[in-house]
Amino acid sequence: MKKITLLAIVALILLIFINPSKISTFNNLDSNINSLEEIETIDFKGEIQYLEYKNRLCLLNDNKLKIIDEDGKEIHTQEIQSENTKIYGNSYIDILSKNTNKGFSMDENGKVVFSTKVSPETFLYESINQHVFVDIFKGSDKETLKILNNDGEVNNRVEVDGKITNIKTMDNYILMSYISITNKIQNKLALYDENGNVKQETEFNDIILDILKIDGNIYIVFEDNIKILDKELSEKNSIKIEGVSLIEQNDENNIFIKDSQGNWGYIKDEKYKGIKTKEVNLNLEGIKDTYLLYTDKTIYNDRQKQIINFNEEIKGIEAIGKNSIAVVFENKIKIYKIL
């Protein structure tokens, strides 16, 4: 599952408060997870970064990057300095190394498909598609979106009089959100082609917290609502939500939302539905066309039937494709097959 956390880039402008979550059954999704079988354990020390990409688990820890398949088998490993390095899941697995001032992208097998030198002021590097890559860096008074082709040539540099907060792929276009502050705060949304030409623009008086692309539509997340736009950035619908604090989206395009009161709901077919509360302090990981719930030591299915209990505290869960999950603990990751 692709996990989406709300942007903290605008922390001086916007404060987001996250409360404990309360979750229960998802009535309109399939319930088909009843047990788990452990197939692999991966030990690690210190800080670890992890993400799911094309049914693989990518890990960065102790100066090594590893790619693990659904069966827990290591299919790729390489030396990469962990300190000051970030990994992202986009069109490829994207790696931004601040120590070497390098951005590069690799496929699910660990093959490097693109690399480029980046500015020491670069704070974001992303693969837009197989042919377009972007590097975003700070200037003295502006921020710059640098667009490169797969030969490493610069297509264009787009200077922005504001703060860039989000970049998304929209078909073959680049969707960019940035905050402009003149005599008032405006959050602008612009759609660029691969040469940096503006296709469409719009603006909002509220801060955009996150952007999701689902079924050809664009979901714009604000603090108290989600606006649904079409490919031309025209508004189709608006969904009222009391204080959005967390958004999660799985590969089946189900969107899970936690509000500022700790209640969870979901959006399906452009409509929001709340989830009844049965317990407190539960977390959620979407997988297949359903989800798993978990406390600090126990995992439940969406019917709140206990699946497995641990003696150690669960730090997180990451779905690996549709048939496996990775359960993250303090110093190890256990991979389970879904039965």
DOPADO-707955 format. One line per 10 residues: number of its first residue (from 0); their letters; for each residue z, y, x of C-alpha. Coordinates in Angstrom, 1 decimal. Example, Ala and Ser with C-alpha at 12.3 -4.5 7.8 and 13.67 -1.06 7.14 Angstrom:
2
0 = AS = 7.8,-4.5,12.3  7.1,-1.1,13.7
% end
This chain:
339
0 = MKKITLLAIV = 0.0,0.0,0.0  -0.7,3.4,1.1  2.5,5.3,1.1  2.3,9.0,0.5  5.3,11.3,1.3  5.3,15.0,0.3  4.4,17.5,3.0  7.1,19.2,4.9  4.8,21.5,6.7  5.8,24.4,4.4
10 = ALILLIFINP = 9.5,23.8,4.8  10.2,27.5,5.3  8.5,28.3,2.0  9.5,25.3,-0.1  12.5,23.0,-0.2  12.2,19.6,-1.8  15.4,17.8,-2.7  15.2,14.0,-3.0  17.8,12.2,-5.1  18.6,8.4,-5.4
20 = SKISTFNNLD = 16.0,6.5,-7.4  16.4,4.5,-10.7  13.8,2.0,-11.6  13.1,-0.7,-14.1  10.2,-2.6,-15.6  6.6,-1.5,-15.5  5.4,-2.7,-18.9  1.6,-2.2,-18.4  1.3,-3.9,-15.0  1.2,-7.6,-14.2
30 = SNINSLEEIE = 4.4,-9.3,-13.1  3.3,-12.0,-10.7  5.8,-12.0,-7.8  8.5,-14.6,-8.1  9.4,-15.8,-4.6  8.8,-15.0,-0.9  8.2,-17.3,2.1  9.1,-16.0,5.6  6.2,-16.6,8.0  7.0,-14.4,11.1
40 = TIDFKGEIQY = 9.7,-12.2,12.7  8.9,-9.3,15.1  11.7,-7.9,17.2  11.7,-4.3,18.4  14.0,-1.7,20.0  14.2,2.0,19.2  11.9,4.0,17.0  9.0,2.3,15.3  6.0,3.6,13.4  4.1,1.3,11.0
50 = LEYKNRLCLL = 1.4,1.5,8.4  -0.9,-0.8,6.4  -4.7,-0.6,7.0  -7.3,-2.9,5.5  -4.8,-5.8,4.9  -3.4,-5.4,8.4  0.0,-4.1,9.7  -0.3,-1.5,12.5  2.9,-1.0,14.7  3.6,1.5,17.4
60 = NDNKLKIIDE = 6.8,0.8,19.4  8.0,0.6,23.0  4.7,1.9,24.4  2.6,-0.7,22.6  0.4,-0.6,19.6  0.0,-4.0,17.7  -2.1,-5.0,14.8  -0.8,-7.9,12.7  -2.7,-9.8,10.0  -1.4,-11.1,6.6
70 = DGKEIHTQEI = -0.3,-14.4,8.2  1.8,-12.6,10.7  -0.6,-13.3,13.6  -1.0,-10.7,16.3  -4.7,-9.9,16.5  -4.6,-6.9,18.9  -2.2,-5.3,21.3  -2.6,-2.4,23.8  -0.6,-0.1,25.9  -0.1,3.3,24.2
80 = QSENTKIYGN = 2.7,5.8,25.1  5.0,5.9,22.0  6.6,9.3,22.8  4.9,12.3,21.1  2.3,10.0,19.5  1.6,9.7,15.8  -0.5,7.1,13.9  -2.2,7.6,10.6  -4.2,5.5,8.2  -7.4,7.2,7.1
90 = SYIDILSKNT = -11.0,5.9,7.3  -9.8,4.3,10.5  -6.4,3.9,12.2  -6.1,7.4,13.8  -3.9,8.1,16.8  -2.9,11.5,18.0  -1.3,11.6,21.5  0.3,14.9,22.4  1.2,13.7,25.9  -2.5,13.1,26.8
100 = NKGFSMDENG = -4.0,15.6,24.3  -6.2,12.9,22.9  -7.2,11.8,19.4  -8.9,8.5,18.9  -9.7,6.1,16.0  -9.8,2.3,15.9  -10.8,-0.3,13.3  -8.7,-3.1,11.9  -9.4,-5.3,14.9  -8.3,-2.7,17.4
110 = KVVFSTKVSP = -11.8,-1.6,18.6  -11.9,2.1,19.5  -14.8,3.6,17.6  -14.2,7.3,18.5  -12.1,9.4,20.9  -11.9,13.0,21.8  -9.9,15.5,23.8  -7.8,17.7,21.6  -6.1,21.1,22.1  -2.4,21.1,23.1
120 = ETFLYESINQ = -2.0,23.0,19.8  -3.5,20.2,17.7  -1.1,19.1,15.0  -3.5,16.8,13.0  -6.4,14.5,13.8  -8.2,12.5,11.1  -11.3,10.3,10.6  -13.1,11.5,7.5  -15.7,8.7,7.5  -17.6,6.6,10.0
130 = HVFVDIFKGS = -19.5,9.7,11.3  -17.1,12.7,10.9  -13.8,13.4,12.5  -11.6,16.5,12.4  -9.1,18.1,14.7  -6.8,20.9,13.4  -5.0,23.2,15.8  -3.0,26.4,15.8  -4.3,29.7,17.2  -2.5,33.0,17.8
140 = DKETLKILNN = -2.8,34.1,14.2  -5.1,31.6,12.5  -5.5,27.8,12.3  -8.8,26.1,13.0  -10.5,23.0,11.5  -12.8,21.6,14.1  -15.4,19.2,12.7  -17.0,16.6,15.1  -19.7,14.0,14.7  -19.5,10.4,16.0
150 = DGEVNNRVEV = -21.2,11.5,19.2  -18.4,13.9,20.0  -20.5,17.0,19.3  -18.9,19.9,17.4  -20.5,20.5,14.1  -18.5,23.6,13.3  -15.2,25.4,13.7  -13.7,26.8,10.5  -11.0,29.4,11.1  -8.4,29.7,8.3
160 = DGKITNIKTM = -6.3,32.8,7.7  -3.3,30.7,6.6  -1.5,27.4,7.2  -3.4,24.2,6.7  -1.2,21.6,4.9  -3.5,18.7,3.9  -6.9,17.2,4.7  -8.5,14.5,2.5  -11.8,12.7,2.3  -13.8,13.3,-0.9
170 = DNYILMSYIS = -17.0,11.2,-0.8  -18.7,12.7,2.3  -16.9,16.0,2.0  -13.7,17.4,3.6  -11.1,18.6,1.2  -8.7,21.0,2.8  -5.6,22.6,1.4  -4.1,25.7,3.0  -1.5,28.4,2.2  -2.6,32.0,2.4
180 = ITNKIQNKLA = 0.2,34.7,2.4  -0.9,38.3,1.8  1.2,40.2,-0.7  1.8,36.9,-2.5  1.6,33.2,-1.7  -1.6,31.4,-2.7  -2.4,27.8,-2.1  -6.2,27.5,-1.6  -8.3,24.3,-1.9  -11.7,24.2,-0.3
190 = LYDENGNVKQ = -14.4,21.5,-0.2  -16.5,21.5,3.0  -19.6,19.5,4.1  -19.7,17.9,7.5  -21.2,21.1,8.9  -18.4,23.2,7.7  -20.3,24.8,4.8  -18.1,25.5,1.7  -19.2,23.6,-1.4  -16.4,24.6,-3.7
200 = ETEFNDIILD = -13.2,26.6,-3.6  -10.3,27.2,-5.9  -6.7,28.5,-5.6  -3.3,28.2,-7.2  -0.2,30.3,-7.3  2.0,27.2,-6.7  2.4,25.3,-3.5  0.4,22.0,-3.3  2.8,19.2,-2.1  0.2,16.5,-1.8
210 = ILKIDGNIYI = -3.3,15.4,-2.8  -4.5,12.0,-4.0  -8.0,10.7,-4.6  -8.3,8.2,-7.5  -11.4,6.9,-9.3  -13.4,9.9,-8.3  -10.8,12.4,-9.4  -8.5,14.6,-7.4  -4.8,14.6,-8.2  -3.1,17.8,-7.0
220 = VFEDNIKILD = 0.7,17.4,-6.8  2.9,20.4,-7.5  6.7,20.6,-7.8  6.7,20.4,-11.6  3.3,19.1,-12.5  0.2,17.2,-11.4  -3.2,18.6,-12.0  -6.3,16.4,-12.3  -9.5,17.9,-10.9  -13.0,16.6,-10.9
230 = KELSEKNSIK = -15.3,16.5,-7.8  -16.3,20.1,-8.4  -12.6,21.1,-8.3  -12.6,22.0,-12.0  -9.4,21.1,-13.9  -9.6,18.1,-16.3  -5.9,17.6,-17.2  -2.4,18.6,-16.3  0.7,16.3,-16.4  4.2,17.9,-16.7
240 = IEGVSLIEQN = 6.9,16.2,-14.5  10.4,17.5,-13.9  10.6,18.1,-10.2  8.3,15.7,-8.2  10.1,14.4,-5.1  8.1,11.4,-4.0  4.7,9.9,-4.7  3.6,6.4,-3.9  0.1,4.9,-4.5  -1.0,1.4,-4.0
250 = DENNIFIKDS = -4.4,-0.2,-3.4  -4.9,-0.7,-7.1  -4.8,3.1,-7.6  -1.5,2.9,-9.4  0.6,6.1,-8.8  4.4,5.9,-8.8  6.4,9.1,-9.1  10.1,9.8,-8.5  11.4,13.1,-10.0  14.2,15.3,-8.8
260 = QGNWGYIKDE = 16.7,13.4,-11.0  15.9,10.1,-9.3  13.9,8.7,-12.3  10.6,6.8,-11.6  7.5,6.9,-13.7  3.8,6.1,-13.2  0.4,7.5,-14.0  -2.3,5.2,-15.4  -5.5,6.3,-17.1  -4.5,9.9,-16.5
270 = KYKGIKTKEV = -1.3,9.6,-18.5  2.3,9.7,-17.3  4.9,7.1,-18.6  8.5,7.0,-17.6  10.2,3.8,-16.4  13.5,2.8,-18.0  16.5,2.8,-15.8  18.6,-0.3,-15.4  20.2,0.3,-11.9  20.6,3.1,-9.5
280 = NLNLEGIKDT = 19.7,3.4,-5.8  16.6,1.2,-6.0  13.5,1.8,-4.0  9.9,0.8,-4.8  6.9,-0.7,-3.0  3.6,-1.1,-4.9  1.6,-4.3,-4.3  -1.2,-6.0,-6.2  -1.1,-4.6,-9.7  2.7,-4.4,-9.8
290 = YLLYTDKTIY = 5.6,-3.5,-7.5  8.7,-4.7,-5.8  12.1,-3.0,-6.2  14.8,-3.1,-3.5  18.3,-1.9,-2.7  19.7,-1.8,0.8  20.0,-5.6,0.9  18.2,-7.1,-2.1  14.5,-7.4,-3.3  13.7,-7.7,-7.0
300 = NDRQKQIINF = 10.4,-8.1,-8.8  9.3,-5.7,-11.6  11.3,-7.7,-14.1  14.4,-7.0,-12.0  14.8,-10.7,-11.2  16.3,-11.1,-7.7  13.8,-12.6,-5.3  15.8,-12.5,-2.0  19.0,-11.2,-0.5  19.8,-10.2,3.1
310 = NEEIKGIEAI = 22.8,-9.6,5.2  21.2,-6.7,7.0  20.2,-3.3,5.6  16.5,-2.9,4.5  15.0,0.2,6.1  11.7,-0.1,4.3  9.0,-2.4,2.9  5.3,-2.3,3.5  2.7,-4.3,1.6  0.1,-6.0,3.8
320 = GKNSIAVVFE = -2.9,-6.5,1.6  -2.2,-8.3,-1.7  -0.5,-11.4,-0.4  2.2,-10.4,2.2  4.9,-7.9,2.8  6.7,-6.6,5.9  10.4,-6.0,5.5  11.7,-3.6,8.1  15.3,-3.8,9.4  17.1,-1.9,12.2
330 = NKIKIYKIL = 15.6,-4.0,15.1  13.1,-6.4,13.5  10.4,-6.8,11.0  10.1,-10.0,8.8  6.8,-10.9,7.3  6.8,-12.8,4.0  4.1,-14.5,2.1  4.1,-13.8,-1.7  4.3,-17.0,-3.8
% end
